Amino acid sequence: MFAADLAAASSGEQGLLEIRIKDHREAIGDFLRLTLKLDKIAISPKTGLKFWKSGWQDLSPSLESLDLTKYTGNQSVTVFKGEINAGAFDAIDLKLKGLEGILKKTQRSATIKNTIGPIKLSFTVQAQNATVIVLDLAILDVSDHPPLNYELGIKGWELYINGRLSDKVPPG
């Protein structure tokens, strides 16, 4: 299948890629609002034997910002949806410009450290098929480790091919 993916990519065939975000409910209840300002999303093509052609492909988010408190449990928001060249990929990176959180209890802003980095995630975008990736973010209360307050990171992800769950981390 990998050879077929490379052949599809070289012929310019397109597949649909959709990237969604949700929160894993750790400490999101502490927040009245938690705004993520999106910079870009990058995906890393699987290079195979052509390792010298490695590099990230940037995707422009469809939103400038979102309030993460609105997307918990089964609720998610699309941050990218578009046709891309079919092929195999091995990583994704969600880049943020900033984070702004307002706490429910104090109605004041909270200091939040962004720990989101590139994620090792093997997936394939196949010609005329839909690939959906749901990134499950988690805001953690780390105030018991001064001077830290909150950290935003990746809890896991879900990968869907044509509407069917293909892979999930953590499994369950």
C-alpha positions in Angstrom: 0.0 0.0 0.0 2.9 2.4 0.7 4.1 2.1 -3.0 0.5 2.8 -4.1 0.4 5.9 -1.9 3.6 7.2 -3.4 2.3 6.6 -6.9 -0.9 8.5 -6.1 1.1 11.4 -4.6 3.4 11.6 -7.7 0.4 11.6 -10.0 -1.2 14.6 -8.2 -4.3 12.8 -7.0 -6.1 14.5 -4.1 -7.7 13.3 -0.9 -9.6 15.1 1.8 -7.8 15.8 5.1 -9.8 17.2 8.1 -8.1 18.1 11.4 -10.3 18.6 14.5 -9.6 19.7 18.1 -11.3 18.8 21.3 -10.4 18.9 25.1 -10.0 15.8 27.3 -11.8 17.4 30.3 -8.9 17.3 32.8 -9.0 20.9 34.2 -11.0 22.6 31.5 -13.8 23.1 34.1 -11.6 25.7 35.9 -12.0 28.0 32.9 -14.7 30.4 31.9 -12.9 30.8 28.6 -9.7 29.3 27.1 -8.8 30.8 23.8 -6.3 29.1 21.5 -4.8 31.4 18.8 -3.9 29.2 15.9 -0.7 29.8 13.9 -0.4 26.8 11.5 -0.7 23.1 11.3 2.1 21.1 9.7 2.3 17.6 8.5 5.4 15.6 7.8 5.4 13.4 4.6 6.7 9.9 5.0 9.9 10.0 3.0 10.7 6.3 2.6 14.0 5.9 0.8 14.0 9.6 -0.2 15.0 10.8 3.2 16.7 13.9 1.7 13.2 15.2 0.7 12.0 15.3 4.3 10.3 18.4 5.5 7.0 19.8 6.9 4.0 20.7 4.7 2.2 23.8 6.2 -1.5 23.9 6.3 -3.5 27.1 7.0 -6.0 26.8 9.8 -9.6 27.6 8.9 -10.0 29.5 12.2 -7.8 32.2 13.8 -8.9 31.2 17.3 -11.2 29.0 19.2 -12.6 28.7 22.8 -11.5 25.2 24.0 -14.1 25.2 26.8 -16.8 24.7 24.1 -15.2 21.5 22.7 -15.1 18.8 25.4 -16.2 15.2 25.5 -17.6 14.3 22.0 -17.7 17.9 20.8 -14.9 18.9 18.5 -14.1 21.8 16.1 -12.6 21.6 12.6 -9.4 23.7 12.3 -8.5 22.5 8.8 -10.4 20.8 6.0 -9.1 20.6 2.5 -7.9 18.6 -0.4 -4.2 17.7 -0.3 -2.0 15.5 -2.4 -2.5 11.8 -1.6 0.4 10.2 0.2 1.7 8.8 3.5 2.6 11.0 6.5 4.3 10.3 9.8 3.7 13.3 12.0 1.5 16.3 12.7 2.3 19.6 14.5 -0.3 22.1 15.8 1.4 25.5 16.3 -0.2 28.2 18.4 0.4 31.9 18.4 -0.9 32.2 22.0 -3.2 31.1 24.8 -5.5 33.2 26.9 -7.4 31.7 29.8 -9.9 33.3 32.1 -10.6 31.3 35.3 -14.2 30.8 36.5 -13.4 31.2 40.2 -11.5 34.5 40.1 -12.6 36.0 36.7 -8.8 36.7 36.1 -6.4 35.5 33.5 -4.4 32.4 34.1 -0.8 31.6 33.2 -0.8 28.7 30.8 2.3 26.9 29.4 2.0 25.5 25.9 3.6 22.1 25.8 2.2 21.0 22.5 4.8 19.7 20.1 5.1 17.5 17.0 3.2 14.2 17.3 4.4 11.0 15.8 1.3 9.9 13.9 1.4 7.7 10.8 -1.5 8.2 8.5 -2.3 8.1 4.8 -4.4 10.4 2.7 -5.8 8.3 -0.1 -7.1 9.7 -3.4 -10.9 10.4 -3.3 -11.1 9.4 0.4 -11.5 11.3 3.6 -9.0 11.2 6.4 -10.0 12.8 9.7 -7.6 13.4 12.6 -9.1 14.5 16.0 -6.4 16.0 18.3 -7.4 15.5 22.0 -5.9 18.3 24.0 -5.7 18.5 27.8 -5.3 21.4 30.1 -3.7 20.3 33.3 -3.7 22.0 36.7 0.0 21.9 37.8 -0.3 24.6 40.5 1.1 22.1 43.0 4.5 22.6 41.2 5.2 26.3 41.7 5.7 28.6 39.8 3.6 26.7 37.3 -0.2 27.1 37.1 -1.6 25.3 34.0 -0.2 23.4 31.0 -1.8 22.7 27.7 -0.7 19.5 25.9 -1.7 16.6 23.7 -3.6 13.8 25.5 -4.1 11.7 22.4 -5.6 11.5 19.0 -8.2 9.6 16.9 -7.7 8.7 13.2 -10.7 8.1 11.0 -10.6 6.9 7.4 -13.9 7.4 5.5 -15.8 7.8 8.7 -14.5 4.6 10.4 -12.2 4.7 13.4 -8.8 3.4 12.2 -6.5 4.1 15.2 -6.6 5.9 18.6 -4.1 6.9 21.3 -4.7 6.2 24.1 -6.5 3.1 23.0 -9.9 2.4 24.6 
